[in-house]
């Protein structure tokens, strides 16, 4: 069968599953859980969550360890709704399987089911020969209530040879440990950036000292992860460390730093963010402007306009463009107040042409259309022309 034909058939099956709306369709939905298309199988599980009951849960529990491993969590979510004990019993049986992928699927299901009686069995899998099984058991233990024995066993896996397991341990200890920063201090120096990035994703649970270490990590993805988490959970005591990231050579880090400063409403970072209005990357400039608006609120345009007199030739146009994007009236007032139409720098006069309203600044633009600089003349004529349009 051609690939295109298989796709069409799967689409038709998906539409059919989505159309099933009566409890009498449950046997058909249970069969569709084994469909070769994971999208069809997921749709069937979604329908079962709405239409099924305990009888369907018992059948689904028997299928839990037979379906594609990518569906283990989906099956467990449905079982958690229909009959959680039945799902947990099936998963516990799977933990003792001689097949690694079945043990992994069982642990993944138990993570979704959050079944405390499975604690001892999951702890025994922390030494499993398969890294995927160790990783899944760590994640499953992380959703159970914290317990000293479990915490100690999970902590020991920070020495695991597989970085994906160590990364899972970081997430688990961040939730289980009464003192996450102490437990995870060593992972800030882990040789694998994936582990350090996992640590960065737990920024809200870590001490400022440990987060500051992540903000100078040699891997840009680690820095960026920590910065985005600071957007979600701002910290004023880390503002200076975040400002240091504005000088990073990766634009993704600089953009995230702008966003973190804006989220912190750090007025002291205004100067640093103003400099970022000249960043070579457009997304960083946009993030800097957004941060300045978050910090200064309704006064953002005037706060930026106040900096025009002390700005250099390169920064004055950037400030004017930023003011105009926020508030056209404030831009017009700044042009008049600082006599920017007569500014000695041609790029400033060009900016004046580009942000001015031709219907309200006709006289000024006509004068600039006779400017000594050709670029200024062209910008003024462009602004005045009926079909030219303006830079917003």
C-alpha positions as CSV (number, residue, x, y, z in Angstrom):
1,X,0.0,0.0,0.0
2,X,1.3,3.4,-0.9
3,X,2.2,5.8,2.0
4,X,-0.4,8.3,0.7
5,X,-3.1,5.7,0.8
6,X,-2.1,4.7,4.3
7,X,-2.4,8.3,5.4
8,X,-5.8,8.6,3.8
9,X,-7.0,5.4,5.5
10,X,-5.7,6.7,8.9
11,X,-7.4,10.0,8.4
12,X,-10.7,8.2,7.7
13,X,-10.3,6.0,10.8
14,X,-9.6,9.1,12.9
15,X,-12.7,10.8,11.7
16,X,-14.7,7.7,12.4
17,X,-13.3,7.4,16.0
18,X,-14.1,11.1,16.6
19,X,-17.6,10.6,15.5
20,X,-18.4,7.8,18.0
21,X,-20.5,9.3,20.8
22,X,-22.4,6.5,22.4
23,X,-21.4,4.1,25.2
24,X,-22.3,1.2,22.9
25,X,-19.2,2.1,20.8
26,X,-16.8,1.2,23.6
27,X,-15.8,-2.2,22.2
28,X,-14.9,-0.5,18.9
29,X,-12.9,2.1,20.8
30,X,-11.0,-0.5,22.8
31,X,-10.1,-2.2,19.5
32,X,-9.0,1.2,18.1
33,X,-6.5,1.6,20.9
34,X,-4.4,-0.9,19.0
35,X,-4.6,1.0,15.7
36,X,-1.3,1.3,13.9
37,X,-1.7,5.1,13.8
38,X,-0.9,6.6,17.2
39,X,-3.2,9.5,16.4
40,X,-6.2,7.2,16.0
41,X,-5.2,5.3,19.1
42,X,-5.0,8.5,21.1
43,X,-8.4,9.6,19.8
44,X,-9.9,6.3,20.9
45,X,-8.5,6.7,24.4
46,X,-9.9,10.2,24.6
47,X,-13.3,8.9,23.7
48,X,-13.0,6.1,26.2
49,X,-12.3,8.6,28.9
50,X,-15.7,10.1,28.2
51,X,-17.7,7.0,27.4
52,X,-16.1,4.2,29.3
53,X,-16.6,2.7,32.8
54,X,-15.1,0.0,35.0
55,X,-15.7,-2.8,32.5
56,X,-13.8,-0.9,29.8
57,X,-11.0,0.0,32.3
58,X,-10.4,-3.7,33.1
59,X,-10.0,-4.5,29.3
60,X,-7.8,-1.4,28.9
61,X,-5.7,-2.5,31.9
62,X,-4.9,-5.8,30.2
63,X,-3.8,-3.8,27.1
64,X,-1.7,-1.3,29.0
65,X,1.6,-3.1,28.5
66,X,0.8,-4.4,25.0
67,X,0.2,-1.0,23.2
68,X,2.9,1.2,21.7
69,X,5.1,2.5,24.5
70,X,4.2,6.0,23.3
71,X,0.7,5.3,24.5
72,X,1.6,4.1,28.0
73,X,1.0,7.5,29.6
74,X,-2.2,8.1,27.6
75,X,-3.6,4.7,28.7
76,X,-2.7,5.4,32.3
77,X,-4.5,8.8,32.2
78,X,-7.7,7.1,31.1
79,X,-7.3,4.4,33.7
80,X,-6.8,7.0,36.4
81,X,-10.2,8.3,35.5
82,X,-12.0,5.0,35.1
83,X,-10.4,2.6,37.5
84,X,-7.1,3.7,39.0
85,X,-6.5,0.5,41.1
86,X,-6.9,-1.7,38.0
87,X,-4.4,0.3,36.1
88,X,-1.9,0.3,39.0
89,X,-2.2,-3.5,39.4
90,X,-1.5,-4.0,35.7
91,X,1.5,-1.7,35.8
92,X,2.9,-3.4,38.9
93,X,2.9,-6.7,37.0
94,X,4.7,-5.0,34.2
95,X,7.5,-3.9,36.5
96,X,8.6,-7.5,36.8
97,X,8.7,-8.2,33.1
98,X,11.9,-9.6,31.5
99,X,11.5,-7.1,28.7
100,X,13.0,-3.6,29.2
101,X,10.4,-1.8,27.2
102,X,7.6,-3.3,29.2
103,X,9.3,-2.3,32.5
104,X,9.7,1.2,31.1
105,X,6.1,1.4,30.0
106,X,4.9,0.2,33.4
107,X,7.0,2.8,35.2
108,X,5.7,5.5,32.9
109,X,2.1,4.4,33.6
110,X,2.8,4.5,37.4
111,X,4.0,8.1,37.1
112,X,0.7,9.0,35.6
113,X,-1.2,7.0,38.2
114,X,0.9,8.3,41.2
115,X,0.3,5.0,43.1
116,X,2.1,5.0,46.5
117,X,2.0,1.2,47.0
118,X,4.3,0.9,44.0
119,X,7.1,2.8,45.8
120,X,9.2,-0.3,46.8
121,X,8.9,-1.9,43.3
122,X,9.9,1.4,41.7
123,X,12.9,1.8,44.0
124,X,14.1,-1.7,43.0
125,X,14.3,-0.5,39.4
126,X,16.7,2.3,40.2
127,X,19.5,-0.3,39.5
128,X,17.8,-1.7,36.4
129,X,20.4,-2.5,33.6
130,X,18.3,-0.3,31.1
131,X,18.8,3.4,31.4
132,X,15.3,4.1,30.1
133,X,13.9,2.0,32.9
134,X,16.0,3.7,35.5
135,X,14.9,7.1,34.1
136,X,11.2,6.2,34.1
137,X,11.4,4.8,37.7
138,X,13.0,8.0,38.9
139,X,10.2,10.1,37.3
140,X,7.6,7.8,38.8
141,X,9.0,8.1,42.3
142,X,9.1,11.9,41.9
143,X,5.3,12.2,41.9
144,X,5.0,10.2,45.2
145,X,5.1,11.9,48.6
146,X,8.7,12.6,49.7
147,X,10.3,9.9,51.9
148,X,13.8,9.8,53.3
149,X,14.7,6.3,51.9
150,X,13.4,7.2,48.4
151,X,15.2,10.5,48.5
152,X,18.5,8.8,49.4
153,X,18.1,6.2,46.7
154,X,17.3,8.8,44.1
155,X,20.2,11.0,45.2
156,X,22.6,8.1,44.6
157,X,21.6,8.1,41.0
158,X,23.3,11.4,40.5
159,X,26.3,9.2,39.8
160,X,24.5,7.3,37.1
161,X,26.6,6.8,34.0
162,X,23.7,7.9,31.7
163,X,23.1,11.6,31.5
164,X,19.3,11.2,30.8
165,X,19.0,9.4,34.1
166,X,20.9,12.1,35.9
167,X,18.7,14.7,34.3
168,X,15.6,12.9,35.6
169,X,17.1,12.7,39.0
170,X,17.6,16.5,39.0
171,X,13.8,17.0,38.4
172,X,12.9,14.4,41.0
173,X,15.1,15.8,43.7
174,X,13.9,19.4,43.0
175,X,10.5,18.1,44.0
176,X,11.4,15.6,46.7
177,X,14.3,17.0,48.6
178,X,13.6,19.4,51.5
179,X,16.7,21.3,50.4
180,X,17.0,21.1,46.6
181,X,19.9,23.5,46.3
182,X,22.0,21.5,48.7
183,X,21.1,18.2,47.1
184,X,21.7,19.4,43.5
185,X,24.8,21.7,44.1
186,X,27.1,19.3,42.3
187,X,25.0,19.1,39.2
188,X,25.9,22.7,38.2
189,X,29.2,21.2,37.2
190,X,27.9,18.1,35.5
191,X,29.9,17.4,32.3
192,X,26.7,17.0,30.3
193,X,24.8,20.1,29.4
194,X,21.5,18.2,29.4
195,X,21.8,17.6,33.1
196,X,22.7,21.3,33.7
197,X,19.7,22.3,31.6
198,X,17.5,20.1,33.7
199,X,18.8,21.9,36.7
200,X,18.1,25.3,35.0
201,X,14.5,24.2,34.4
202,X,14.1,24.0,38.2
203,X,15.2,27.6,38.8
204,X,12.2,28.5,40.9
205,X,13.2,25.9,43.5
206,X,16.9,26.8,43.7
207,X,18.9,29.3,45.7
208,X,20.0,32.5,44.0
209,X,23.6,31.5,44.3
210,X,23.0,28.3,42.4
211,X,20.9,30.1,39.7
212,X,23.7,32.7,39.3
213,X,26.1,29.9,38.5
214,X,23.7,28.7,35.8
215,X,23.6,32.2,34.3
216,X,27.3,32.0,33.5
217,X,27.2,28.4,32.3
218,X,29.3,27.8,29.2
219,X,26.4,26.3,27.3
220,X,24.0,28.9,25.9
221,X,21.0,26.6,26.2
222,X,21.5,26.3,29.9
223,X,21.6,30.0,30.3
224,X,18.6,30.5,28.2
225,X,16.6,27.9,30.1
226,X,17.4,29.6,33.4
227,X,16.5,33.0,32.0
228,X,13.1,31.8,30.7
229,X,12.4,30.3,34.1
230,X,13.2,33.7,35.6
231,X,10.5,35.2,33.3
232,X,8.1,32.9,35.1
233,X,9.5,33.5,38.6
234,X,11.3,36.8,38.6
235,X,14.0,37.6,41.2
236,X,15.3,41.1,41.8
237,X,18.4,39.9,43.5
238,X,19.6,38.3,40.2
239,X,19.1,41.4,38.1
240,X,22.8,42.1,37.7
241,X,23.6,38.5,36.8
242,X,20.8,38.7,34.2
243,X,22.1,41.9,32.8
244,X,25.4,40.1,32.2
245,X,23.6,37.8,29.7
246,X,22.7,40.8,27.6
247,X,26.3,40.7,26.4
248,X,26.2,37.0,25.4
249,X,27.1,36.2,21.8
250,X,23.9,34.2,21.2
251,X,20.9,36.2,20.4
252,X,18.6,33.6,22.1
253,X,20.3,34.3,25.4
254,X,20.1,38.0,25.0
255,X,16.4,37.9,24.1
256,X,15.7,35.7,27.2
257,X,17.7,38.1,29.3
258,X,15.6,41.1,28.1
259,X,12.4,39.2,28.9
260,X,13.7,38.2,32.4
261,X,14.5,41.9,33.2
262,X,11.1,43.0,32.0
263,X,9.4,40.3,34.2
264,X,11.3,41.5,37.2
265,X,10.2,45.1,36.6
266,X,13.8,46.1,37.3
267,X,13.9,49.9,36.7
268,X,17.6,49.9,37.4
269,X,18.1,47.9,34.2
270,X,16.7,50.6,32.0
271,X,20.1,51.7,30.8
272,X,21.2,48.2,29.9
273,X,17.9,47.5,28.1
274,X,18.2,50.9,26.2
275,X,21.5,49.7,24.8
276,X,19.8,46.5,23.6
277,X,17.7,48.7,21.3
278,X,20.8,48.7,19.1
279,X,21.2,44.9,19.2
280,X,22.0,43.4,15.8
281,X,19.1,40.9,16.1
282,X,15.6,42.2,15.6
283,X,14.0,39.8,18.1
284,X,16.4,41.1,20.8
285,X,15.5,44.7,20.0
286,X,11.8,43.8,20.2
287,X,12.3,42.0,23.5
288,X,14.2,45.0,24.9
289,X,11.4,47.3,24.0
290,X,8.8,45.0,25.5
291,X,10.8,44.9,28.7
292,X,11.1,48.6,28.9
293,X,7.3,48.9,28.5
294,X,6.8,46.3,31.2
295,X,9.1,48.2,33.5
296,X,7.8,51.8,32.9
297,X,4.2,51.1,32.1
298,X,2.2,54.0,30.8
299,X,5.2,56.3,31.1
300,X,7.5,54.1,28.9
301,X,7.5,56.5,25.9
302,X,8.3,59.5,28.0
303,X,10.9,57.6,30.0
304,X,12.7,56.8,26.8
305,X,12.3,60.3,25.4
306,X,14.0,61.7,28.5
307,X,17.1,59.8,27.5
308,X,17.4,61.4,24.1
309,X,19.6,64.4,25.1
310,X,22.4,62.2,26.6
311,X,22.3,59.5,23.9
312,X,25.0,59.1,21.3
313,X,24.4,59.5,17.5
314,X,23.7,55.7,17.1
315,X,21.3,55.5,20.1
316,X,19.2,58.6,19.4
317,X,17.4,57.1,16.3
318,X,16.8,53.9,18.1
319,X,15.3,55.7,21.0
320,X,13.1,57.8,18.7
321,X,11.9,54.7,16.9
322,X,11.1,53.0,20.2
323,X,9.2,56.0,21.5
324,X,7.2,56.2,18.2
325,X,6.3,52.5,18.4
326,X,4.9,53.0,21.9
327,X,3.2,56.4,21.4
328,X,3.2,58.6,18.3
329,X,2.1,61.7,20.3
330,X,5.1,61.3,22.6
331,X,7.4,60.9,19.6
332,X,6.1,64.2,18.1
333,X,6.6,65.9,21.4
334,X,10.1,64.6,21.7
335,X,11.0,65.8,18.2
336,X,9.8,69.3,19.1
337,X,11.3,69.4,22.6
338,X,14.7,68.3,21.5
339,X,14.7,69.9,18.1
340,X,15.5,66.6,16.5
341,X,14.7,67.9,13.0
342,X,17.8,70.0,13.3
343,X,19.9,67.3,14.9
344,X,23.5,67.3,13.6
345,X,23.4,63.5,12.9
346,X,21.8,62.7,9.5
347,X,20.5,59.3,10.8
348,X,18.6,61.1,13.5
349,X,17.0,63.4,11.0
350,X,16.1,60.4,8.8
351,X,14.4,58.8,11.8
352,X,12.4,62.0,12.3
353,X,11.1,61.7,8.8
354,X,10.2,58.1,9.2
355,X,8.3,58.5,12.4
356,X,6.5,61.8,11.7
357,X,2.9,62.0,10.6
358,X,2.9,63.7,7.2
359,X,-0.5,65.3,7.9
360,X,0.6,66.9,11.1
361,X,4.2,67.6,10.4
362,X,4.0,68.7,6.8
363,X,6.0,72.0,7.3
364,X,8.8,70.2,9.0
365,X,9.0,67.4,6.4
366,X,8.9,69.9,3.6
367,X,11.9,71.6,5.2
368,X,13.7,68.3,5.6
369,X,13.0,67.6,1.9
370,X,15.5,70.3,1.2
371,X,18.1,69.0,3.7
372,X,21.8,69.0,2.8
373,X,21.9,65.2,3.2
374,X,20.5,63.1,0.3
375,X,19.3,60.4,2.6
376,X,17.3,62.9,4.7
377,X,15.8,64.4,1.6
378,X,14.7,61.0,0.3
379,X,13.2,60.1,3.6
380,X,11.3,63.3,3.8
381,X,10.0,63.0,0.3
382,X,9.0,59.4,0.9
383,X,7.0,60.5,4.0
384,X,5.3,63.3,2.1
385,X,4.4,61.2,-1.0
386,X,0.8,60.1,-1.2
387,X,1.7,56.5,-2.1
388,X,4.9,56.2,-0.2
389,X,3.6,54.9,3.2
390,X,5.4,55.2,6.5
391,X,7.5,53.0,8.7
392,X,5.3,52.0,11.6
